[in-house]
Structure formats: C-alpha cells, structure tokens
C-alpha cells in the first residue's frame, strides 16, 4: 500500500522514466494481456510467456501485438523442471529483464484488459520490483468482472472457457498466453459494446 515510499529519491532505469512520462495524456488504446506463469506466489513464481493484442476503435490490431517466451532457466533448474517447451517454442525468446522492458514499452499508457487481470498485473509488478522499478500505473479492466456487472452477478467467477462458451467465442486446440489474450480481446469487444464503454 505504501509502495511509493520505497521509491522516494530513487533513480529509475530510463525505460521506466519514459513509461511514467506517458501518463501525462489519456490513451484511447487498450492492451489485452495474458501471461503464463509457474504459479501465483508473486515473490517466488515467474512468468514463462506473455501474449498481448492492442484494441483501438473497436478493432483488434493483429499488427500491434506482443508475444514472448521469457527464459527462466534458473527457476526451471532450481525446481528440477523441464525446459523442453522453451526450446521447442518458435516464439521470440528473451531474458526476464529484456522481456519485461519490452512489455512495458508495448503497453505504454494503455488501459490493460484481461481475464482475472489482477493476477497477471501482480506477476508483472513482481518482475518489475526485481528490476528496481515501481508498479504498473495503468488502469485495468477484468472481463470476468465486466460479465458479472452486465448480468448483475456477485457470487460466481467464470473461467475464460466458460465466458468463451457463453459469448460463442470459437475454441482453440492450443492453450498459450497469446491464444488466451486473443480470446479475451474478442470477449472484451462484445462486453465493451454491451456495457457502453467507449
């Protein structure tokens, strides 16, 4: 809660200063984001891959997308886990530092959207903390909460697959961060329209 106290008089990396300077103006861009992580213990788990698509003017911009596998060999080695999925993946690969910097640059001051987005944002914040930065400043929208608000539901959470079925989003045989981000983007466009969000 008092995160800002840790950063008084702190010299931030250049990419973080640039990121913070972008909040002088409001964005009309949404970034639909999904991550695959080893778990949800923000202090000890790590992100393995990230997928994201920009949405502007009610359109998913395939050309404005982000996809990366983060090389987490140390984590995999310490936990005696296989790295076969990293080797076999044809996605762009980066170390955690470079991958998180590239993600922050991609997101900019956009509104972040996703399914149970707080979990994804907290994992990114933990990675940023390891780089000596603050927390993401972006507004965030959760498509599950949007669905609950639309139908006045307060006691049930919905999985991404359940929401996809409800809103007739085609199923995919693959299960990657980018596939999840794309499904979330389609859901967001439907929910955004029904809730009257500009």
Helices and strands as residue ranges (DSSP letters): H 3-6, H 14-21, G 22-24, E 30-37, E 47-56, E 59-71, H 73-78, H 84-88, E 93-95, H 96-107, E 111-114, H 117-130, E 140-142, H 143-150, H 160-166, H 177-195
